[in-house]
Amino acid sequence: MTNKTRGIQKTFEMGNGQTITLETGKLAKQADGAVVLRMGNTMLLATVVSRKEAAENAAFFPLSVDYQEKYAAAGRFPGGFFKREARPSEYEILISRLVDRALRPLFPKNYMNETQVLISLISADKNTLPDSLAGLAASAALMVSDIPFGGPISEVRVARINGEFTINPTISQLSEADMEMIVAGTLDNIVMVEGEMKEVSEKDMIEAIKVAHEAIKIQCNAQVELAEMVEHAKVKREVEPEKEDAELKEDMYKELYQKVYDTARAVISNKHERHDAFEAILTQYLEKFNEEELEEKSSLAKKYYHDIEKEAIRNMVVNDQIRLDGRKPDEIREIWSEVDYLPMAHGSALFTRGETQSLTTVTLGTKMDEQILDGAVIEGKSKVMLHYNFPPFCTGEAKFLRGTSRREVGHGNLALRALKPVLPDGNDNPYTIRIVSDILESNGSSSMATVCAGTLALLDAGVKINKPVSGIAMGLIADIETGKYAILSDILGDEDHLGDMDFKVTGTKDGVTACQMDIKIDGLSHELMEKALEQAKAGRLHILSKMEETISEAREDYKPHVPRIVKMTIPKEFIGAIIGPGGKVIQEMQKESGTTIVIEEIGDYGVIDIVSENKDSIDFVINKIKGITAIPDIGEVYQGTVKSVVPFGLFVEILPGKEGLLHISEIEWKRLETIEESNIKVGDSIEVKLLDVDKKTGKFKLSRKVLLPRDKPADNDKRRNNDRK
């Protein structure tokens, strides 16, 4: 009997029938911290390793978080030629970002040791989404390590299903939800929110966040109890104190604070000019040091100046209720937009708000353009895609292009969540839709510009969306000590960097469709969050009104160069006849008509998409398919085409793909000794009547003579048409 080493376990109930077990000390024991999370048949392994020494001259905390799905966890092979897990999918990247955003703010400010968090799906239940468990597993791994971490945190999914809030619903339950969010938090605070909704109210969003926080508290308490059982976790590593120069710091505050404050108050609307003005203050100050002193003090001086700049600008905004570009807290930057900018795109729009600009296109395709989803848990196809591109020139920088960044994937996903609820369903939209946003200028809120430009481009393309959607990025600067705060609408990039909250909200005039929130301070009240949401609603409606000045509803028809798609539904037993042996029939139809024909079996039916820019071509295919699927009626007269001549008669095609035998005795009333006496050849068009259908073989028995008068010779038959096709 094999001896099984049992680790330290903590099992707890979520109060909704879900039981979660956290185990450490059994797997991956050489990592600084490792935890296996199990809920039902779903299991995650989270590990964390942090270098013992700090990175030199690090400008930010070098944390990496990677989530990976093992296909074996679901009993599947990876797709592709190599048949092994390779670069992360967009789904895996999005989960990695969710965990990173929740963990990163809780490490000590001056902890600069390279830290790596890896989360692997090692067992997958097909009805359980693992993304809502990844944050719990990662935080637990940190809690049982000796790495300094201000957690625990946890993440849960909250969904409203039939009017009731559910924590971590199953995949099948989610299909019935009108609201779905992933919420991350500590025992005391919410730190991150991301989700999509079907035009819900701001009040309902706040209620969902409250429900999620109660579940988060249960999971955080379980981590605390698990860590208390692990001896290794009781003593954390010491964090090296930051280098300080009290004299330099005091001198810089004394000389520079007011200069920075006055520069911020001067209202410089151009971000590059504003940046140069702030940079000049530091440059001028550093000129008083010689080269030796500068080498010693420049690093600390830059750090102190950043702190002075942040404090002065925050105080200016809170005290004076005026912003860096001169706007009031709730004021939106100037907006202009344009549609049909690109003549050959199926739909296009330019949306500019202040110094942020998106050029967005819409392309309409067929079923063959659908995106294949091939994850360990999530499989299927997606007929809507949104891609967000952030080239370096949009911020005036020159950088190497190294493929799609995680930030681009995340922003594109947020914009897609915003627009999905208003897109027409499959019955009203035969197209696969690809939306591409290229950011040409950026100074904050580029993902929200993508939502606005995406709406305009969809309308320009003639896509009948339910309602226009706009988006706005909200910010917050709060002084916890004095209680003063400023909620900022349509934030700049600098305000995002210096503020305490980045809250993106999208929606129609009737409700919210998506949100993304990152909170950087402790103790943000629900009341303050409600005020931010109400201010966001006012800004969202203002932006919608500006968009409607450009285009208010979808074009009546698609543009001339957009391929038309006509759908047909047939009984599934005819699918084989339409495709033909080796695809011969469908290929001939496509060749003759110049169309693209896509056929798919759905339930008891075959759904056919006929794609072409030419209406006559589509009509040709429709008639061909109707002929193939038509069921011949006994006694009906057909204009047929002779397909072959044999000694005992003629084989005549009466409908596409349907041939019957016209026996030699049924050609004319007079007796024919040979078939050649009929003077009928292959390709001739003749009129025949269906006499009978053999019940066993399904063969058609045809007659021509019954349509001829008995007193007239066959040679005078006016019905014969010997014109060759």
C-alpha positions in Angstrom: 0.0 0.0 0.0 1.4 3.4 -1.1 1.9 5.9 1.7 0.1 9.1 0.9 1.6 12.2 2.4 -1.2 14.5 3.5 -0.6 18.2 3.6 -2.2 20.8 5.8 -5.8 21.3 4.9 -8.5 23.9 5.5 -12.0 23.1 4.3 -14.8 25.6 4.5 -18.4 26.0 3.3 -19.5 28.9 1.2 -23.1 28.7 2.4 -24.5 28.0 -1.1 -23.7 24.3 -1.2 -20.1 24.8 -2.4 -17.3 23.3 -0.3 -13.7 24.5 -0.9 -10.6 22.8 0.3 -7.2 24.5 0.5 -4.2 22.2 0.9 -0.5 23.0 1.3 2.6 21.0 2.1 1.9 18.1 -0.3 2.8 19.5 -3.8 5.5 21.8 -5.1 7.3 22.0 -1.7 10.4 23.8 -3.1 8.3 26.8 -4.0 8.1 29.6 -1.4 4.4 28.9 -1.2 2.1 26.4 -2.9 -1.6 25.6 -2.4 -3.9 23.2 -4.1 -7.5 24.5 -4.2 -10.4 22.0 -4.8 -14.0 22.7 -5.3 -16.0 19.7 -6.5 -13.9 18.1 -9.3 -12.1 21.4 -10.1 -8.6 21.7 -8.8 -6.0 24.5 -9.1 -2.3 24.5 -8.2 -1.0 27.9 -7.3 2.7 28.5 -6.5 4.7 31.6 -5.7 8.5 32.2 -5.7 10.2 35.5 -4.8 13.9 36.3 -5.2 15.8 36.8 -1.9 17.4 40.0 -3.2 15.8 43.2 -4.5 16.1 44.1 -8.2 18.5 47.0 -8.7 17.0 50.3 -9.8 13.6 48.9 -10.3 11.0 51.5 -11.2 8.1 49.3 -10.3 7.4 46.1 -8.5 8.6 43.2 -10.7 5.5 40.9 -10.2 4.4 38.4 -12.9 1.2 36.4 -12.7 0.4 33.6 -15.1 -2.6 31.4 -15.3 -2.5 28.2 -17.5 -5.0 25.5 -18.3 -3.7 22.0 -18.6 -5.7 20.3 -21.3 -5.3 16.9 -19.5 -7.3 18.5 -16.7 -10.3 18.1 -18.9 -9.3 14.9 -20.6 -8.5 16.7 -23.9 -5.7 17.1 -26.4 -4.4 20.6 -27.2 -5.2 21.8 -30.7 -2.5 22.7 -33.3 0.3 20.8 -34.9 2.5 20.4 -31.8 -0.3 19.1 -29.5 1.1 20.8 -26.4 0.2 23.8 -24.3 1.9 26.8 -25.9 1.4 30.6 -25.6 -1.5 31.6 -23.4 -5.0 32.1 -24.9 -6.8 35.4 -24.4 -8.9 33.7 -21.8 -5.8 32.8 -19.8 -4.4 36.3 -20.2 -7.6 37.8 -18.9 -7.6 35.6 -15.8 -3.9 36.4 -15.2 -4.7 40.1 -15.3 -7.6 39.8 -12.9 -5.4 38.1 -10.3 -2.5 40.5 -10.9 -4.7 43.6 -10.4 -6.0 42.3 -7.1 -2.6 41.2 -5.7 -0.2 43.9 -6.8 -1.4 46.8 -4.6 -1.0 44.7 -1.4 2.8 44.2 -1.5 4.9 46.6 0.5 5.6 49.8 -1.4 9.4 49.3 -1.3 9.4 45.5 -1.9 11.3 45.2 -5.2 12.1 41.5 -5.2 11.1 39.7 -8.5 8.1 37.6 -7.7 6.3 35.0 -9.8 2.9 33.6 -9.2 1.9 30.6 -11.4 -1.7 29.2 -11.3 -2.4 25.9 -13.1 -5.8 24.3 -13.8 -5.0 20.6 -13.0 -8.5 19.2 -12.9 -11.5 20.7 -14.7 -15.2 20.1 -14.2 -16.9 21.0 -17.5 -19.6 23.0 -15.6 -17.3 25.0 -13.3 -15.5 28.2 -14.3 -12.1 28.2 -12.7 -11.4 32.0 -13.2 -13.3 33.0 -10.1 -11.1 30.6 -8.0 -7.7 31.6 -9.3 -7.4 34.7 -7.1 -8.2 32.7 -4.0 -5.6 30.0 -4.9 -2.9 32.6 -5.6 -3.5 34.6 -2.4 -3.5 31.4 -0.3 -0.1 30.5 -1.8 1.2 33.9 -0.7 -0.3 33.6 2.7 1.5 30.3 3.4 4.8 31.6 2.3 7.3 33.9 4.0 6.8 36.6 1.3 5.6 40.0 2.8 2.1 40.4 1.6 -0.7 42.6 2.9 -3.5 40.1 2.1 -5.3 37.9 2.1 -7.5 38.8 -0.9 -10.0 36.7 -2.8 -12.1 36.9 -5.9 -15.6 35.7 -6.6 -18.1 35.8 -9.4 -21.5 37.2 -8.6 -24.4 36.8 -11.0 -28.0 37.7 -10.9 -30.1 34.8 -12.1 -33.9 35.2 -12.1 -33.7 38.1 -9.7 -31.4 36.4 -7.2 -27.7 36.9 -6.6 -25.6 33.7 -6.9 -21.9 33.3 -6.0 -19.7 31.4 -8.4 -22.6 30.0 -10.6 -22.1 27.1 -12.9 -21.6 27.6 -16.7 -25.2 26.4 -17.3 -26.6 28.9 -14.7 -24.7 31.8 -16.2 -26.7 31.5 -19.5 -29.7 32.8 -17.5 -27.9 35.8 -15.9 -28.6 39.4 -16.6 -25.6 40.6 -14.6 -22.2 39.0 -14.1 -19.2 40.4 -12.3 -15.9 39.2 -10.8 -15.2 41.1 -7.6 -11.9 41.1 -5.7 -11.4 42.3 -2.2 -9.8 42.0 1.2 -11.5 41.5 4.6 -12.2 45.2 4.7 -12.3 46.6 1.2 -13.2 46.0 -2.4 -10.1 46.4 -4.6 -11.3 45.3 -8.1 -14.5 44.9 -10.1 -15.0 43.7 -13.7 -18.1 42.5 -15.4 -20.9 42.8 -17.9 -24.6 43.4 -17.6 -27.8 43.7 -19.6 -28.6 47.4 -19.0 -28.9 47.2 -15.2 -29.1 50.1 -12.8 -26.2 51.5 -10.8 -28.0 50.6 -7.6 -28.2 47.0 -8.6 -24.4 47.0 -9.3 -23.7 48.3 -5.8 -25.9 45.6 -4.3 -24.1 42.9 -6.3 -20.7 44.1 -5.0 -22.0 44.0 -1.4 -23.1 40.4 -1.8 -19.8 39.5 -3.4 -17.9 41.1 -0.5 -19.6 38.9 2.1 -18.4 35.8 0.2 -14.9 37.2 -0.1 -14.7 37.6 3.7 -15.4 33.9 4.1 -12.6 33.0 1.8 -10.2 35.5 3.4 -10.8 34.2 6.9 -10.1 30.6 5.7 -6.7 31.7 4.3 -5.8 33.4 7.6 -6.7 30.1 9.5 -4.7 28.1 6.9 -1.6 30.3 7.3 -1.8 30.0 11.1 -1.2 26.2 10.7 1.9 26.7 8.6 5.1 27.3 10.6 7.0 28.7 7.6 4.4 31.5 7.1 4.6 32.9 10.6 7.8 34.9 10.1 7.9 37.1 6.9 11.0 38.3 5.2 12.3 41.7 6.2 11.8 44.4 3.6 14.9 46.5 3.0 14.2 50.1 4.1 14.2 52.7 1.4 17.2 54.9 1.1 16.4 58.3 2.5 18.0 61.7 2.5 15.9 63.8 4.9 17.8 67.0 4.1 17.3 66.7 0.4 13.6 65.8 0.8 12.9 68.8 3.1 14.8 71.1 0.7 12.9 69.9 -2.3 9.5 70.2 -0.7 10.4 73.7 0.5 11.6 74.9 -2.9 9.4 73.0 -5.3 6.0 72.3 -3.8 4.5 75.7 -4.6 6.1 75.8 -8.0 4.5 72.5 -8.9 1.2 73.6 -7.4 1.2 76.8 -9.5 2.2 75.0 -12.6 -0.7 72.5 -12.1 -3.1 75.5 -11.5 -1.8 77.3 -14.7 -4.1 75.1 -16.9 -1.9 73.7 -19.7 -4.3 71.6 -21.8 -1.6 69.9 -24.0 -0.2 66.9 -22.2 3.3 67.1 -23.7 3.6 70.8 -22.9 2.3 70.1 -19.4 4.8 67.3 -19.0 7.7 69.5 -20.2 6.6 72.3 -17.7 6.7 69.9 -14.8 10.0 68.4 -16.0 11.6 71.8 -16.3 11.0 72.4 -12.6 13.1 69.4 -11.6 15.7 70.1 -14.2 16.2 73.6 -12.9 16.5 72.4 -9.3 19.1 69.7 -10.2 21.3 72.4 -11.9 22.5 73.5 -8.5 24.4 70.2 -7.9 27.8 69.4 -9.4 28.3 66.1 -11.3 29.4 64.2 -8.3 26.5 65.3 -6.1 24.1 64.7 -9.0 25.3 61.1 -9.4 24.6 60.6 -5.7 21.3 62.4 -5.4 19.5 62.2 -8.8 17.8 58.9 -8.1 16.3 60.0 -4.8 15.6 63.5 -6.2 13.4 62.0 -9.0 11.6 59.9 -6.4 10.9 62.8 -4.1 9.9 65.0 -7.0 7.3 62.4 -8.0 5.9 62.5 -4.5 5.8 66.3 -4.5 4.1 66.3 -7.9 1.5 63.8 -6.8 0.8 65.6 -3.5 0.6 69.1 -5.1 -1.7 68.1 -7.9 -4.0 66.0 -5.6 -4.3 68.9 -3.2 -5.0 71.3 -6.0 -7.8 69.2 -7.4 -9.4 68.5 -4.0 -9.1 72.1 -2.6 -9.8 74.1 -5.8 -12.0 71.6 -7.6 -10.2 72.3 -10.8 -8.2 69.9 -12.9 -4.9 69.9 -14.8 -6.6 70.9 -18.1 -8.8 73.5 -16.5 -12.0 71.4 -16.4 -14.4 71.1 -13.5 -14.6 67.6 -11.8 -17.7 66.5 -13.8 -16.8 68.2 -17.1 -16.2 66.1 -20.2 -13.5 67.0 -22.8 -14.5 68.3 -26.2 -15.9 65.5 -28.4 -16.1 65.2 -32.2 -16.7 62.1 -34.3 -17.1 61.1 -37.9 -18.5 57.9 -39.7 -17.8 56.4 -43.1 -14.2 57.7 -42.9 -12.8 54.6 -44.7 -14.7 54.1 -48.0 -14.0 50.4 -48.4 -14.4 49.3 -44.9 -17.8 47.7 -44.1 -18.2 50.3 -41.3 -15.8 52.9 -39.9 -15.8 55.7 -37.3 -13.4 58.2 -35.9 -14.1 59.2 -32.3 -12.0 61.9 -30.6 -12.4 63.1 -27.0 -9.8 65.6 -26.0 -6.4 64.1 -26.8 -7.7 60.5 -27.1 -8.7 59.2 -30.5 -9.9 55.9 -31.9 -10.2 54.9 -35.5 -12.5 51.8 -35.5 -13.6 49.5 -38.3 -16.3 46.9 -38.6 -16.0 43.9 -40.9 -18.9 41.6 -41.6 -18.1 38.0 -42.5 -19.6 34.5 -42.8 -19.7 31.5 -40.5 -16.3 30.5 -41.8 -14.9 33.6 -40.2 -16.1 32.7 -36.7 -13.4 32.4 -34.0 -12.8 28.9 -32.7 -12.6 28.7 -28.9 -10.4 25.8 -27.9 -9.8 26.0 -24.1 -9.6 23.2 -21.6 -13.0 24.3 -20.2 -14.5 26.6 -22.7 -15.0 25.3 -26.2 -17.1 26.5 -29.1 -17.2 29.4 -31.6 -17.6 33.2 -31.3 -19.2 35.2 -34.0 -18.2 38.6 -32.4 -14.6 39.8 -32.0 -13.2 43.1 -30.8 -9.5 43.8 -31.2 -7.8 46.8 -29.6 -4.5 48.1 -30.8 -2.3 50.6 -28.9 0.7 51.5 -31.1 3.5 53.5 -29.5 3.0 56.6 -31.7 -0.3 57.3 -30.0 1.6 58.5 -27.0 4.4 60.1 -29.0 6.8 57.2 -28.3 9.0 55.0 -30.4 9.1 51.3 -29.2 9.6 47.9 -30.7 6.3 46.1 -31.7 6.4 42.8 -29.8 2.9 41.4 -30.5 -0.3 42.0 -28.7 0.2 43.1 -25.1 -1.8 41.9 -22.1 -3.1 45.4 -21.7 -4.4 45.4 -25.3 -6.2 42.1 -24.7 -7.8 43.4 -21.5 -9.0 46.7 -23.0 -10.4 44.9 -26.0 -12.3 42.5 -23.8 -13.8 45.3 -21.8 -15.0 47.0 -24.9 -16.4 43.8 -26.3 -18.3 43.2 -23.0 -19.7 46.7 -23.3 -21.1 46.2 -26.8 -22.2 42.5 -26.7 -25.5 43.1 -24.9 -26.8 45.4 -27.6 -25.8 43.4 -30.7 -28.6 41.6 -32.5 -29.0 37.9 -31.9 -28.4 35.1 -34.5 -31.9 35.4 -36.0 -31.4 39.1 -36.8 -27.7 39.0 -37.6 -26.4 36.5 -40.1 -22.9 37.9 -39.9 -19.7 37.2 -38.0 -18.6 40.7 -36.8 -15.0 41.8 -36.2 -14.5 45.2 -34.6 -11.0 46.7 -34.6 -10.0 49.8 -32.7 -6.7 51.5 -33.5 -5.8 54.1 -30.9 -4.2 57.0 -32.8 -3.9 59.4 -29.8 -4.1 58.6 -26.1 -4.4 60.7 -23.0 -6.7 58.5 -20.9 -9.9 56.6 -21.5 -8.8 55.0 -24.8 -10.8 51.8 -24.0 -13.9 54.0 -23.5 -13.2 55.8 -26.8 -13.2 52.3 -28.4 -16.7 51.6 -27.0 -18.0 54.9 -28.5 -16.2 54.5 -31.8 -17.3 50.8 -31.9 -21.0 51.9 -31.6 -20.6 54.5 -34.4 -18.9 52.0 -36.7 -21.5 49.4 -36.1 -24.3 51.9 -37.0 -22.3 53.0 -40.1 -22.0 49.3 -41.1 -25.8 48.9 -40.9 -25.7 46.5 -37.9 -29.1 46.9 -36.2 -27.8 47.2 -32.6 -30.6 47.6 -29.9 -29.3 50.9 -28.6 -26.1 53.0 -28.8 -23.5 52.5 -26.1 -21.0 55.0 -24.7 -18.3 54.7 -22.1 -16.6 56.9 -19.6 -13.6 56.5 -17.3 -14.1 57.9 -13.8 -11.4 58.9 -11.3 -11.3 59.8 -7.6 -8.9 61.8 -5.5 -9.7 61.6 -1.8 -8.1 62.9 1.3 -9.0 60.3 4.0 -7.8 62.6 6.8 -9.9 65.6 5.9 -12.7 63.8 4.2 -12.4 66.0 1.1 -12.6 64.4 -2.3 -13.2 65.0 -6.0 -14.9 62.6 -8.3 -13.5 63.1 -11.8 -15.4 62.4 -15.0 -13.5 61.5 -18.2 -10.0 61.3 -16.6 -6.7 62.1 -18.2 -3.8 59.7 -18.1 -2.1 61.8 -15.3 -5.3 61.7 -13.3 -5.4 57.9 -13.6 -1.8 57.7 -12.4 -2.2 60.2 -9.5 -5.7 59.2 -8.4 -7.2 56.7 -6.0 -9.6 54.9 -8.4 -10.0 54.1 -12.0 -13.6 53.3 -12.7 -14.7 52.6 -16.3 -18.5 52.4 -16.9 -20.3 51.7 -20.2 -24.0 51.7 -21.0 -27.0 52.8 -22.9 -29.4 55.5 -21.9 -31.3 52.8 -19.9 -28.6 51.0 -18.0 -25.0 49.8 -17.5 -23.6 47.1 -19.9 -20.0 46.7 -18.5 -17.7 48.0 -15.8 -14.1 47.8 -14.7 -12.9 49.3 -11.4 -9.5 49.3 -9.7 -9.4 50.9 -6.2 -6.1 52.0 -4.8 -7.1 53.2 -1.3 -8.5 51.5 1.7 -12.0 52.3 3.0 -13.8 53.5 -0.1 -17.4 53.6 1.1 -20.4 52.3 -0.9 -21.9 55.8 -0.7 -18.9 57.3 -2.5 -19.1 54.5 -5.1 -22.7 55.3 -5.7 -21.9 59.0 -6.2 -19.2 58.1 -8.7 -21.7 55.9 -10.6 -24.3 58.6 -10.7 -21.8 61.1 -12.0 -20.7 58.5 -14.5 -24.3 58.1 -15.7 -24.6 61.9 -16.4 -21.3 61.8 -18.3 -22.3 58.7 -20.3 -25.6 60.4 -21.4 -23.8 63.6 -22.4 -21.4 61.5 -24.6 -24.3 59.6 -26.1 -26.0 62.9 -27.1 -22.8 64.0 -28.9 -22.5 60.6 -30.7 -26.1 60.9 -31.9 -25.3 64.2 -33.6 -23.1 62.2 -35.9 -25.3 59.1 -36.4 -28.3 58.1 -34.3 -29.4 54.8 -35.9 -28.1 52.1 -38.1 -28.1 52.6 -41.9 -31.1 51.1 -43.6 -29.0 48.8 -45.7 -25.5 47.5 -45.7 -23.0 49.2 -48.0 -22.8 48.1 -51.6 -19.6 46.2 -51.2 -20.8 44.2 -48.1 -21.5 40.6 -49.0 -25.2 39.8 -48.6 -26.1 36.7 -46.6 -29.4 34.9 -47.1 -30.3 32.1 -44.8 -32.3 29.0 -45.7 -33.5 26.2 -43.4 -34.0 22.7 -44.8 -34.8 19.3 -43.3 -31.4 17.7 -42.3 -32.0 14.6 -44.5 -31.4 16.9 -47.6 -28.0 18.1 -46.4 -26.2 15.2 -48.2 -28.1 15.9 -51.4 -27.1 19.5 -51.4 -23.5 18.8 -50.7 -23.4 15.9 -53.2 -20.8 13.1 -53.5 -17.4 14.5 -52.5 -19.0 18.0 -52.4 -19.7 17.9 -56.1 -23.2 19.5 -56.1 -22.4 22.4 -53.7 -19.1 23.1 -55.5 -20.9 23.3 -58.9 -23.5 25.7 -57.4 -20.7 27.9 -56.1 -18.8 27.8 -59.4 -21.9 28.6 -61.5 -23.2 31.4 -59.3 -20.0 32.9 -57.9 -21.4 32.6 -54.3 -20.1 31.2 -51.1 -22.4 28.5 -49.6 -22.0 27.5 -45.9 -24.2 24.7 -44.6 -24.4 23.6 -40.9 -26.5 20.9 -39.2 -28.4 22.4 -36.2 -30.8 20.0 -34.5 -33.2 18.5 -37.0 -32.4 21.1 -39.7 -29.7 22.2 -42.0 -29.0 26.0 -41.9 -27.6 27.3 -45.1 -25.9 30.7 -45.6 -25.7 31.9 -49.2 -23.1 34.7 -49.5 -22.7 37.1 -52.4 -22.8 40.8 -53.4 -25.0 39.9 -56.4 -28.8 39.3 -55.8 -29.3 37.3 -59.0 -26.5 34.9 -57.9 -28.3 34.3 -54.5 -31.6 33.8 -56.3 -30.0 31.2 -58.6 -28.7 29.2 -55.6 -32.0 29.5 -53.8 -33.9 28.0 -56.7 -31.3 25.3 -57.1 -31.7 24.3 -53.4 -35.5 24.5 -53.5 -35.3 22.1 -56.5 -33.1 19.7 -54.6 -35.3 19.7 -51.5 -38.6 19.7 -53.3 -40.5 16.4 -53.1 -42.0 15.4 -56.5 -45.8 14.9 -56.6 -47.4 12.0 -58.5 -49.4 13.4 -61.4 -47.4 16.7 -61.6 -46.0 17.8 -65.0 -42.3 18.8 -65.1 -40.1 20.4 -67.7 -37.2 17.9 -67.6 -33.7 17.6 -69.1 -32.5 14.4 -70.7 -29.4 13.3 -68.8 -28.6 9.9 -70.5 -30.0 7.7 -73.3 -30.1 3.9 -72.9 -31.6 1.2 -75.1 -34.7 0.9 -73.0 -35.4 4.6 -72.5 -34.3 8.0 -71.2 -33.2 9.2 -67.8 -34.7 12.6 -67.3 -33.9 15.1 -64.5 -37.2 16.6 -63.4 -35.8 18.5 -60.4 -32.1 19.3 -59.4 -30.6 16.0 -58.4 -33.8 14.0 -59.1 -33.9 11.7 -62.1 -36.6 9.3 -63.4 -36.9 6.7 -66.1 -38.9 7.6 -69.2 -39.3 4.0 -70.6 -39.2 3.6 -74.4 -42.9 2.6 -74.3 -43.8 5.9 -72.6 -42.2 8.3 -75.1 -44.8 8.2 -77.8 -48.2 6.5 -78.5 -46.7 4.7 -81.5 -44.4 1.7 -80.8 -40.7 2.5 -81.1 -38.4 -0.3 -82.1 -35.2 1.6 -81.1 -34.6 4.6 -78.9 -33.0 6.4 -81.8 -36.4 6.6 -83.5 -37.5 9.2 -80.9 -34.9 11.7 -82.1 -34.4 12.8 -78.5 -30.8 13.4 -77.4 -28.9 14.2 -74.2 -29.5 17.7 -73.2 -32.9 18.0 -74.8 -35.7 19.6 -72.7 -38.9 17.7 -72.7 -42.2 17.8 -70.8 -43.0 14.7 -68.7 -45.5 13.6 -66.1 -44.7 11.7 -62.9 -46.8 8.6 -63.0 -45.6 6.8 -59.9 -42.9 6.5 -57.3 -41.7 3.0 -56.4 -42.3 2.6 -52.6 -39.3 0.3 -52.1 -36.6 1.9 -54.3 -37.9 5.5 -54.5 -37.5 5.5 -58.3 -39.6 7.8 -60.4 -41.7 6.4 -63.3 -42.2 9.1 -66.0 -44.4 9.3 -69.1 -44.3 11.7 -72.0 -46.9 10.2 -74.3 -49.8 10.9 -71.8 -49.2 14.6 -72.5 -49.5 14.0 -76.3 -52.8 13.8 -78.3 -53.3 10.3 -79.6 -54.4 11.5 -83.0 -51.2 13.5 -83.8 -47.9 12.0 -84.9 -45.1 12.5 -82.5 -43.0 14.4 -85.1 -45.6 17.2 -84.9 -45.4 17.4 -81.2 -45.4 21.1 -80.3 -44.3 20.3 -76.8 -40.9 19.0 -77.8 -38.0 21.4 -77.2 -34.9 20.1 -78.8 -32.8 23.3 -78.1 -29.6 22.2 -76.6 -28.5 23.8 -73.3 
